[in-house]
Amino acid sequence: TQVLFHPRHSSATLGQHQGGGRSAPIVLAACGEDGLVCLFDLNRGPDEDENLLAVLNAESSVAQVGFFGPSGSGDGHLWCRTNDEAFVAWDWALACASQGDGGEGDVAMAGGGDEQSELCRLRDARRSLSESLRRAGVEANVDYLVDCHWDTSRAELRVCAGTGSGGLYLFQVAVESFDGARRESVVRFVGAGGIRAQANFLGQGHASVVRSMDSSGAPGGYLTCGEDGRLCTWWPSQRTGGCGAPKGRLGLTGGGTYKPY
């Protein structure tokens, strides 16, 4: 079971989602093996029935969730990876909004792809990412998903995936764009056929399955750990200057290669 707090919202943004009379919620996301991601507003008090905002259905045992979103959006989106390597993303703020505000009700069971709040569902993410590698000229197969994060410098959502031998790749699955009609930044998912391989991790890094990745440190850097007992710090390769194609290994679109420190 994973529990995740999300207090990072401006009062103006929250007022749009929750109605003018309510205080800004402190959102808690809890997920588990039942495939459900439950969102709670802790400002409503300790009663679970009273503070439940929405229930999002991943349809499979959930391994990890995370909040994300473009600048100024209040991180009103949620990504999820499951234990059978599926990837799902929702507009959780929309799922929590009342029907009068264009949402799905005060308590919504969102799942199955029919709800407005569901932004993306890759039921076989490994296949979609492996096909992206082949489109980039790389004959490799993704074996598992590692993590996902919002890259603020490039305004895009990135999924990190790996191979059983310790290989790692970054993929762009969504980008920030400006919606002229709504006059705000929005997240647009590219779809399975539009996923782009952004970067690969080269060098004597991991020799086995990678279990975790962190990108919250220095800009452009990554920290990974795996079943081989190694903790690796990665930086853009000086050979490529952070972009370009490293000797035919991967045709990059703006990411670069990374080497361990």
Phi, psi and omega in degrees: 000135177242137177239131185225127177266148179219089179264000190275089177213148171273151181297328181294315181294318182293328179298327179292326185272328190249352182097148189292338187273353184260150175285159182298126183285149167258108191269133174243127176252127179234137182220164182194196186286350178281357178083006182254140173248113184258133180249128182236145173258106184290345177288346182277356179110180187279350183285122184297321181292328182282324185263005177289124180264313183198157175237119181257132186255111178277348177067013178196160180306126186270131179265323187198147174226162178199147176273149177201169176163161179289168180300133178086354182270349182077020179052048184277023180236158182221130174252158183212137169240143185254170181287346173256023171067037169263159180229131181225147175222143180229156163270090187292330180295323177291321179297328182275341184290152178289160181298329178294336178262014179090007181266201186246017178111162181297326174230110185244139171260096185262127179174162177090354174091359183266345185273150179297331185288339180279119184265328184201143173213112174254099184292330175234077185297326180300317180294315181298319181288323178296321177295325176296319177298318180294325176296334178271004178086018181250121179270080179215152179243133176284131180259337184195161174265142181256308187194179178211145178205156176268118179273105184292329182291329180249359179052057180210156176265127183242136173253133175258130180226159185221175176246164182296339181269005177102002177290146182228143178221150175249139182231139174272121181246344179204153181226157175272136176217163182262125178267108183296324181292320181270348180055048178202162177282138180228163177259128178240122177277142188274346182084162185301320182284347182255003179297135183242131174287118187263325185199155173232157182254118186248169174096183182277072179265260182265149179246004182210191184299134177266129186258338185207150177219142178230134181237019185273000181276223181297144180304132178088351183257158179223151176236127181230154174219151186215184181289349177278000179081009182263145172242113186245137170256131185243141177227153178304139181295132177293336183293329181254354181066021178089000177203173182099184183249117183282087175051047173077003182288320181202127176283109187267152181247011179144005182263288181123180174257155181236141178236145183286152177262000000 
